Amino acid sequence: MTPPDDATAPVRHPDAPAPGELLGAHYAHCFGCGDAQPHGLMLQARAAEGVAITAEFTVKPEHQGAPGLAHGGVLATALDETLGSLNWLLRVIAVTGRLETDFVRPVPVDTVLHLEAEVTAVAGRKIYSTAVGRIGGPDGEIAVRADGLFIEVKVDHFIDNGRPEEIQAAMSDPDQVRRARAFEVNP
Ligand SMILES: CCCCCCCC/C=C\CCCCCCCC(=O)SCCNC(=O)CCNC(=O)[C@H](O)C(C)(C)COP(=O)(O)OP(=O)(O)OC[C@H]1O[C@@H](n2cnc3c(N)ncnc32)[C@H](O)[C@@H]1OP(=O)(O)O
């Protein structure tokens, strides 16, 4: 998870959403961010300065692991989604290769997890990023932390590996196709 010596600092794409703007879902049925996914976390990420974002996630009763406490896997999902959203500021499509998570404090149900994430380095197709989740407010205690290694892929990664039903539905949605392809032709 340590960037190699030839890694470079991330560069915010000129067309990236301005600081303060919501990024929007990359796919309406995404478990992490989709607004058409009733079982999902519906995480909304907002661009920050640089190659960084913020997001909020409210822990619901259906996210419990132990009584009244968030399941660690759900918190890892929130971190994964937050880190993944960063790649939109680079205008790169990427998937999680590795995710390392520290669970520092228990997170009770009804808590708002205030997430902040930033890309720290880029080396070829590898994107290194880090995130924290705080409770008790945006400046509260750190409850969770994660480092991510995302790997850049082409749209074909999804076309080649996804289930045909969902791929065909996505490919017949002009907004989805425009959004996905724009990242490939405007590097
Ligand atoms: C028109 C149609 C509509 C489609 C529209 C879609 C739009 C979608 C938009 C945005 C989607 C974003 C979705 C975000 C969702 C939240 C994030 C997730 O949960 S993603 C899901 C979980 N992750 C996976 O499913 C990855 C599964 N893994 C793979 O597919 C492969 O392993 C992959 C692509 C990651 C790498 O495979 P390789 O064959 O392309 O590349 P190799 O050569 O193996 O790796 C490249 C470099 O990365 C390192 N690397 C790869 N995996 C690593 C690992 N686990 N740990 C450390 N290094 C790793 C390698 O060592 C290599 O490094 P060296 O270039 O040699 O220095």
The ligand as a Tripos MOL2 file, in Angstrom:
@<TRIPOS>MOLECULE
LIG
   67    69     1     0     0
SMALL
NO_CHARGES

@<TRIPOS>ATOM
      1 C1        -21.4390    1.1220  -21.0140 C.3       1 LIG1
      2 C2        -21.5990    0.1080  -19.9360 C.3       1 LIG1
      3 C3        -21.8480    0.7160  -18.6680 C.3       1 LIG1
      4 C4        -20.7360    0.4810  -17.6470 C.3       1 LIG1
      5 C5        -20.5890    1.6770  -16.8090 C.3       1 LIG1
      6 C6        -19.8380    1.4140  -15.5940 C.3       1 LIG1
      7 C7        -19.4200    2.6990  -14.9780 C.3       1 LIG1
      8 C8        -18.7840    2.4040  -13.6650 C.3       1 LIG1
      9 C9        -18.0340    3.5690  -13.1490 C.2       1 LIG1
     10 C10       -17.2940    3.4010  -12.0700 C.2       1 LIG1
     11 C11       -17.2580    2.0890  -11.3830 C.3       1 LIG1
     12 C12       -16.6350    2.2290  -10.0790 C.3       1 LIG1
     13 C13       -17.1760    1.1430   -9.1770 C.3       1 LIG1
     14 C14       -16.8810    1.5640   -7.7990 C.3       1 LIG1
     15 C15       -17.5150    0.6310   -6.7990 C.3       1 LIG1
     16 C16       -16.8330    0.7890   -5.5130 C.3       1 LIG1
     17 C17       -15.4830    0.2260   -5.6220 C.3       1 LIG1
     18 C18       -15.5650   -1.2900   -5.7730 C.2       1 LIG1
     19 O1        -15.9990   -1.9560   -4.8820 O.2       1 LIG1
     20 S1        -15.0070   -1.9980   -7.2310 S.3       1 LIG1
     21 C19       -15.4270   -3.7540   -7.0500 C.3       1 LIG1
     22 C20       -14.3980   -4.5610   -6.3280 C.3       1 LIG1
     23 N1        -13.2080   -4.7340   -7.1000 N.am      1 LIG1
     24 C21       -13.1410   -5.5790   -8.1440 C.2       1 LIG1
     25 O2        -14.0950   -6.2310   -8.5220 O.2       1 LIG1
     26 C22       -11.8050   -5.7270   -8.8260 C.3       1 LIG1
     27 C23       -11.5330   -7.1890   -9.1870 C.3       1 LIG1
     28 N2        -10.1910   -7.3020   -9.6950 N.am      1 LIG1
     29 C24        -9.9110   -7.1720  -11.0200 C.2       1 LIG1
     30 O3        -10.7870   -7.0320  -11.8490 O.2       1 LIG1
     31 C25        -8.4470   -7.1880  -11.4020 C.3       1 LIG1
     32 O4         -7.6730   -7.8390  -10.4350 O.3       1 LIG1
     33 C26        -7.9090   -5.7250  -11.5960 C.3       1 LIG1
     34 C27        -8.6760   -4.9930  -12.7040 C.3       1 LIG1
     35 C28        -7.9800   -4.9110  -10.2790 C.3       1 LIG1
     36 C29        -6.4210   -5.7860  -11.9770 C.3       1 LIG1
     37 O5         -6.2740   -6.6970  -13.0220 O.3       1 LIG1
     38 P1         -5.4790   -6.3420  -14.3720 P.3       1 LIG1
     39 O6         -5.2220   -7.6400  -15.0840 O.co2     1 LIG1
     40 O7         -6.2130   -5.2840  -15.1280 O.co2     1 LIG1
     41 O8         -4.1230   -5.6870  -13.9150 O.3       1 LIG1
     42 P2         -2.8810   -6.2910  -13.0910 P.3       1 LIG1
     43 O9         -1.7330   -6.3320  -13.9950 O.co2     1 LIG1
     44 O10        -3.2650   -7.5250  -12.3450 O.co2     1 LIG1
     45 O11        -2.6800   -5.1100  -11.9970 O.3       1 LIG1
     46 C30        -2.2650   -3.8200  -12.4020 C.3       1 LIG1
     47 C31        -1.3410   -3.2850  -11.3210 C.3       1 LIG1
     48 O12        -2.0840   -3.2310  -10.0840 O.3       1 LIG1
     49 C32        -1.4760   -4.0740   -9.0680 C.3       1 LIG1
     50 N3         -2.5160   -4.7240   -8.2990 N.ar      1 LIG1
     51 C33        -3.6320   -5.2840   -8.7840 C.ar      1 LIG1
     52 N4         -4.3590   -5.7960   -7.7810 N.ar      1 LIG1
     53 C34        -3.6690   -5.5350   -6.6410 C.ar      1 LIG1
     54 C35        -3.9090   -5.8290   -5.2720 C.ar      1 LIG1
     55 N5         -5.0240   -6.4500   -4.8720 N.pl3     1 LIG1
     56 N6         -3.0150   -5.4110   -4.3660 N.ar      1 LIG1
     57 C36        -1.8790   -4.7420   -4.7480 C.ar      1 LIG1
     58 N7         -1.6060   -4.4570   -6.0590 N.ar      1 LIG1
     59 C37        -2.4910   -4.8550   -6.9770 C.ar      1 LIG1
     60 C38        -0.6510   -5.0920   -9.8620 C.3       1 LIG1
     61 O13         0.4120   -5.5960   -9.0810 O.3       1 LIG1
     62 C39        -0.1700   -4.2450  -11.0340 C.3       1 LIG1
     63 O14         0.8990   -3.4400  -10.5710 O.3       1 LIG1
     64 P3          2.1430   -3.0960  -11.5330 P.3       1 LIG1
     65 O15         1.5700   -2.2840  -12.6790 O.co2     1 LIG1
     66 O16         2.6790   -4.4100  -11.9860 O.co2     1 LIG1
     67 O17         3.0720   -2.3210  -10.6530 O.co2     1 LIG1
@<TRIPOS>BOND
     1     1     2 1
     2     2     3 1
     3     3     4 1
     4     4     5 1
     5     5     6 1
     6     6     7 1
     7     7     8 1
     8     8     9 1
     9     9    10 2
    10    10    11 1
    11    11    12 1
    12    12    13 1
    13    13    14 1
    14    14    15 1
    15    15    16 1
    16    16    17 1
    17    17    18 1
    18    18    19 2
    19    18    20 1
    20    20    21 1
    21    21    22 1
    22    22    23 1
    23    23    24 1
    24    24    25 2
    25    24    26 1
    26    26    27 1
    27    27    28 1
    28    28    29 1
    29    29    30 2
    30    29    31 1
    31    31    32 1
    32    31    33 1
    33    33    34 1
    34    33    35 1
    35    33    36 1
    36    36    37 1
    37    37    38 1
    38    38    39 2
    39    38    40 1
    40    38    41 1
    41    41    42 1
    42    42    43 2
    43    42    44 1
    44    42    45 1
    45    45    46 1
    46    46    47 1
    47    47    48 1
    48    47    62 1
    49    48    49 1
    50    49    50 1
    51    49    60 1
    52    50    51 ar
    53    50    59 ar
    54    51    52 ar
    55    52    53 ar
    56    53    54 ar
    57    53    59 ar
    58    54    55 1
    59    54    56 ar
    60    56    57 ar
    61    57    58 ar
    62    58    59 ar
    63    60    61 1
    64    60    62 1
    65    62    63 1
    66    63    64 1
    67    64    65 2
    68    64    66 1
    69    64    67 1
@<TRIPOS>SUBSTRUCTURE
     1 LIG1         1 GROUP 0 **** ****
